[in-house]
Amino acid sequence: MSLDTVAEDIKDDARERAERIDEETDERVEEIISEAEADAEEILAERERDLETRIEQEREQKLSSAKLEAKQKRLEARRDSLAEVRDRAESAIADIAGDRREELTRELLDDAAAEFDEGFVEVYGRDDDADLIESILDDYEDFERAGSVECLGGIVAESEASRVRVNNTFDSVFDAVWDAELKAVSERLFDQ
């Protein structure tokens, strides 16, 4: 074996090794690229899922917020409507006149009188009803008009002797009826 042959064998071995290393490097590079591409696809898919989830959450929040705002506006409109109905009803009650006003005032005074056993009773009423109340009180012993009270009509009676105060104003009756019938009024107005 000559030196040239040995040198040639060494060169051939080195070339083969270099080719194997190149092939192994190419394979390893391909693996790394493939893994990186798979990782990138997974990251991209995860980000897309996160984005879709976030978009859905924001959509749900905005929808919820819009529903709540609409409900609040609907409730506010109902409150306003009920307040308007109440104001109109109070005005109609305040405008009751003539025999009907006298009849109602007399009934309220009769009911109040039943609460007093003895003693002097002071009766208060609306300023506009002063003459009416005084004429009705002519039928009651120990009852006297004592002043005015801010109300739609009716009377407030009180006695020091029995320490009783009876509020039989149109307002108190209306408030009781309004509270008792509010649900029915609301249902009728809003067709629930």
C-alpha positions in Angstrom: 0.0 0.0 0.0 1.3 3.2 -1.0 1.1 6.4 0.8 -1.1 7.8 -2.0 -3.5 5.0 -1.5 -3.7 5.5 2.2 -4.2 9.2 1.7 -6.9 8.5 -0.8 -8.6 6.1 1.6 -8.5 8.7 4.4 -9.9 11.3 2.0 -12.7 8.9 1.0 -13.5 8.2 4.6 -13.5 11.9 5.4 -15.8 12.6 2.4 -18.2 9.9 3.5 -18.2 11.2 7.0 -18.8 14.7 5.8 -21.7 13.5 3.6 -23.2 11.6 6.5 -22.8 14.6 8.8 -24.4 16.8 6.0 -27.2 14.3 5.7 -27.7 14.1 9.5 -27.5 17.9 9.8 -30.1 18.2 6.9 -32.3 15.7 8.7 -31.9 17.4 12.0 -32.6 20.8 10.4 -35.7 19.3 8.8 -36.8 18.0 12.2 -36.2 21.3 13.9 -38.1 23.2 11.1 -41.0 20.6 11.2 -41.2 20.9 15.1 -41.0 24.7 14.8 -43.8 24.7 12.2 -45.9 22.4 14.3 -45.3 24.6 17.4 -46.1 27.7 15.3 -49.3 26.1 14.1 -50.3 25.1 17.7 -49.5 28.6 19.0 -51.5 30.1 16.1 -54.4 27.8 16.8 -54.3 28.6 20.5 -54.2 32.3 19.9 -57.1 32.0 17.5 -59.1 30.1 20.2 -58.2 32.7 22.8 -59.2 35.5 20.4 -62.5 33.8 19.6 -63.1 33.2 23.4 -62.3 36.9 24.1 -64.6 38.0 21.3 -67.4 35.8 22.5 -67.0 37.1 26.1 -67.0 40.7 25.0 -70.0 40.1 22.8 -71.8 38.5 25.8 -70.8 41.4 28.1 -72.1 44.0 25.6 -75.3 42.0 25.0 -75.8 41.7 28.8 -75.1 45.4 29.2 -77.5 46.3 26.5 -80.2 44.1 27.9 -79.7 45.5 31.4 -79.8 49.1 30.0 -83.0 48.3 28.0 -84.6 46.8 31.1 -83.7 49.8 33.2 -85.1 52.2 30.6 -88.3 50.0 30.4 -88.6 50.1 34.2 -88.0 53.9 34.3 -90.7 54.4 31.6 -93.1 52.3 33.6 -92.3 54.3 36.8 -92.9 57.5 34.9 -96.2 56.2 33.5 -97.3 55.0 36.9 -96.3 58.4 38.4 -98.3 60.1 35.7 -101.4 57.9 36.3 -101.1 58.5 40.1 -100.8 62.3 39.5 -103.9 62.3 37.3 -105.8 60.2 39.8 -104.8 62.6 42.6 -105.9 65.5 40.5 -109.3 63.8 39.8 -109.7 63.1 43.6 -108.8 66.7 44.5 -111.4 67.9 41.9 -114.3 65.9 43.4 -116.9 68.6 44.2 -120.5 69.2 45.3 -122.6 66.5 46.9 -120.1 63.7 46.2 -117.4 65.6 48.1 -119.7 66.2 51.0 -120.8 62.6 51.0 -117.2 61.3 51.1 -116.1 63.8 53.7 -119.1 62.9 55.9 -118.3 59.2 55.6 -114.6 59.8 56.6 -115.7 61.9 59.5 -118.2 59.3 60.6 -115.5 56.6 60.5 -113.2 58.9 62.5 -115.9 59.8 65.1 -116.2 56.1 65.9 -112.7 56.1 67.3 -113.4 58.8 70.0 -115.3 57.8 73.1 -115.4 61.1 74.9 -113.9 64.6 75.0 -113.4 67.4 72.7 -112.2 66.5 69.1 -110.3 68.8 66.9 -110.9 68.4 63.1 -108.5 69.5 60.4 -109.1 69.6 56.7 -108.2 71.2 53.5 -108.5 75.0 53.4 -110.8 74.9 50.4 -113.1 72.5 52.4 -113.3 74.8 55.5 -117.0 75.7 55.0 -118.0 72.2 54.1 -116.3 70.7 57.2 -117.8 73.3 59.4 -121.3 72.6 58.0 -120.8 68.8 58.6 -119.5 69.4 62.1 -122.8 71.0 63.0 -124.1 67.5 63.3 -121.4 66.4 65.8 -121.3 67.3 69.5 -117.8 68.2 70.9 -116.3 68.3 67.4 -114.8 71.6 66.1 -112.7 72.6 63.1 -109.3 73.4 64.4 -107.3 74.3 61.3 -106.1 73.2 58.0 -103.9 70.3 56.8 -102.3 69.9 53.4 -104.3 67.1 51.6 -106.6 66.3 48.7 -109.7 66.3 50.9 -111.2 64.5 53.9 -110.3 65.1 57.5 -107.7 64.5 60.3 -109.3 64.3 63.8 -107.5 64.2 67.1 -108.4 64.4 70.8 -106.2 65.2 73.7 -108.5 63.3 76.1 -108.1 60.0 74.3 -104.7 60.7 72.7 -106.0 59.4 69.4 -105.3 60.9 66.0 -107.2 59.6 63.0 -106.0 60.4 59.5 -109.0 60.0 57.2 -107.9 62.2 54.3 -108.6 61.3 50.7 -104.8 61.0 50.5 -104.6 58.2 53.1 -107.4 56.3 51.5 -105.9 56.8 48.1 -102.5 55.6 49.3 -104.0 52.5 50.8 -105.9 51.7 47.6 -102.9 52.5 45.4 -100.6 50.2 47.4 -103.2 47.4 47.3 -104.0 47.8 43.6 -100.6 48.8 42.2 -99.9 45.4 40.7 -103.3 45.3 39.0 -102.9 48.9 37.7 -99.4 48.0 36.4 -100.7 44.8 34.7 -103.5 46.7 33.1 -101.2 49.5 31.8 -98.4 47.2 30.6 -100.2 44.0 29.7 -97.9 41.7 31.7 
